């Protein structure tokens, strides 16, 4: 592969000015965190990864992986509760818009597993509870398949990887962008109708979404459907929390697939909520995560 073709596979902002504008909004969104945090920059073979550390100084650490085109600020409704009795580390995925800076291409699942293993090693973590939402859920499953040595448990919140990503997921995401420009009084109704709680998220969070959509080149493909042999190989304790109104999955079919391939896994379909359940019903999600991690 030539340097030119490799460069096209590196996710980045369209310009330094665009990155600076985004980072201002990103810092404002991180101010939503309800507990003190510190930034840790971990160098890996794929670039610098930004991690935000908060929570307790005791207990097994919980590591959070956000969804596609997101960043650590997305977990502001989880970190306070999860951090009450655990150290919490929220990772900015290397090829998403956030504080991380990608410098080398990631060529498939093995590279993602190597990247995350290097992040955990750089943080000095050797036993973690890995929690992933959407694309972050796919990354957590991928880690459990390819590099499970440091994983105590995995919690998969409406994760990618169980099914091929349907067209309706992209349509749902595209529809959310113009909806963000709707009059503020209409957004709660739209959020309920579309099962899209981002429409009523704080303005700082919405601004990062809009800026990333306009100025960040996301180069990777959607999460691929994991094979039966891959899923069946997972030995790490796993909890799947699926959304009844998911735009990504057909939850009952996904639940049946998990039961067939991972009979020891815990699987739950959470009623009423959509794919953005971490924002839609944060208290219920937090309770379920901690119930599994502390069990």
Beta strands, then each sheet from edge to edge (+ up, - down):
strand 1: 12-13
strand 2: 37-44
strand 3: 47-55
strand 4: 61-65
strand 5: 87-91
strand 6: 101-102
strand 7: 128-133
strand 8: 151-157
strand 9: 216-217
strand 10: 237-245
strand 11: 266-274
sheet 1: 1+ 9-
sheet 2: 2+ 3- 5+ 4+ 7+ 8+ 10+ 11+
sheet 3: 2+ 3- 6+
end
